[in-house]
């Protein structure tokens, strides 16, 4: 059995991931609720954010999650754009613009 692979530290990584999950879950739900967004979107954002940051950061001990200060920005944006769907479209367009500028 390979002791240097991805599963070599599973005995300590699994309990640590459970602790991070129990901290991140209410935080993701709370940020979504405070933002006026559907609770499910908080779960999806937490999962996708964790996978993306974990895959791109290169850090073996990194933890990522939502920032509570963003709740005020999101709720204001949803209010000014009229709906959560319009807010999501603006976020996607903003991401596309960032990718284009990053490539240029």
N, C-alpha and C positions, 0 to 999 in steps of 0.2 A: 504494500500500500504506500502511495506517495505521501510523504509527510511534509513536503514543501509546497503543495498545491493550495488551491483556493479553500479546501475543506480542512486544512491542517489545524486551524484554530477554532473550529466549529464549537468545541466544548465551551469556550469562553465567549465567542462571538454571538451565539444564539441567545444566551441570557441577556447580554448587553443590548441586543436588538429588541428584545421584549421590553426592556426598561425604556429605551428610546421611543418605542411605539406608544407606550402608555403615557409618556410625556407629550409626544407630538400629536396624538389623536385629539385630546381636548383642546389643544392649542389651535389646530387646524379648524376644528368645528367652531371654536369661539371667534376666530378671525372671520370666518365665513358669516357667522351670525351677526357680528358687529358691523360687517360690511354690507349687510342687506342682501347677500348672495345666498343661493341655495346651499344647504349644509353639504350636499353631495359634492358640490364644487370644491369645498374645503378639503374633503377627503382626496379627491382626484388631484388637486394641486399639491397636497402633501406627498402623495405617492409619486407623481411624476417628478416633482421637484427633488425628492430624495434620490430617485433613480438617475436623473440627469446630473445633479451635482455630484453624486457618488461616482458616477462613471467618468465625468470630465475632470474632477478636481485632482485626481492622482494621489490624494491623501489617504492613508490607511486608518486615520482616526477622525475624519471629518464628520460633523453632524450638521444638517441644514434643516431649516424650517421657516415657517412664515414669520414675518416681522409685524408686531402689533401696531406699529405706527402706520403701516400701510392700510389699515382698516379705514382710517379717516379719508385717505386718498381714494380708496375704492368706493366708499359710500357716496362721496361727493361726485365722483365720476359717473356712477350709476344714475344719480339724481340728475346730473346735467345732460347725460346722453339719453335719458328717457327709459331705458330698460337694461336688464342684465345682458340680453342678447347683443344689444348695441355696444355695451362695454366689452364683451368678448371679441366682437369684430374689431374694435379699436385696439385691443391688446394684440390680436393676431397681426393687424396691419403694422403696429409699432414694432413687433418682432421681425417682420419681413423687412422693414426699413432698416433696422439695426443690422440684420444679416447682409443687406446690400452694401451699407456703409462699411461693414467689416471686411467684405470682399474687396471693395474699392480701395 
